Amino acid sequence: YIVQFSIRNIGDLYNLDYTDLLLGMGAKIFTQFIQDEKTLDSELLDELEGWKTTTVEKLTNEGVKFQAGAGLDLENFFISVLAKTTTEFETRINVRKVIQPQLKELIDTIDKICLGIQVKEKKAVLVIIDDLDKVNLEDGRRLFYDHLNTLMAPNCAIVYTLPAAILFEDVFAMGELNNNYFFLPNIGLHKKNSAEKDQEGYTFFKNIFSSRAEQRLITDEALEQLTYFSGGVLSEFIFGVKSAIDNA
């Protein structure tokens, strides 16, 4: 059961904390499952409600204000908290103040949600978090060095994107992260040591374009040329298309 989201949707990209990440993860897993018109067992929901009620009380004591009814059920609670932590600096600080001392309870809550989904769907949960590669290096170090074990604690499969530059710093050379990362390769455009086209690679980029714009807006020759000059790097291809649009 795949849950994929951007870090931009759960927090401030330029002021990110590990508690933001874990709370957002739990929120996205739960809300997606409910919005897919699926339900968890009532006993599990009662347990989750107990955690939510305690958390709401503590947040309220810290001055976090919820709209009327926002704390009545877990889905609305998660939606409300994400909206506030993404846009309100003071609320973000207060949420961290409440969540950090009870981090184990939050991780247990995530685990219970994932286990409940696995029982219902007969599938393990896979979480894919995008745009973490765009955080500043200081936040990247704090997340993936100081709090790596915490980020790996939830009992589900998680793919984090991260700033590639931090992998080359001395503190990561012998660390646990060194055994848990994978560089995404460029898309192959030509056969090795040959000018022969790899048609699968060219088709990949054609599909990328057609999923974002109408195919009639570009000739096949121009699209092929843009693909060739991208070198198989997706960001270069997107930049090339953008430049072509601006020029047109």
Secondary structure, 3 states (H helix, E strand, C coil): CEEEEEHHHCCCCCCCCHHHHHHHHHHHHHHHHHHCCCCCCHHHHHHHHHHHHHHHHHHHHCCCCCCCCCCCCHHHHHHHHHHHHHHCHHHHHHHHHHHHHHHHHHHHHHHHHHHHHHHHHCCCCEEEEECHHHCCHHHHHHHHHHCHHHHCCCCCEEEECCCHHHHHCHHHHCCHHHHCCCCCCCCCCECCCCCCECHHHHHHHHHHHHCCCCHHHCCHHHHHHHHHHHCCCHHHHHHHHHHHHHHC
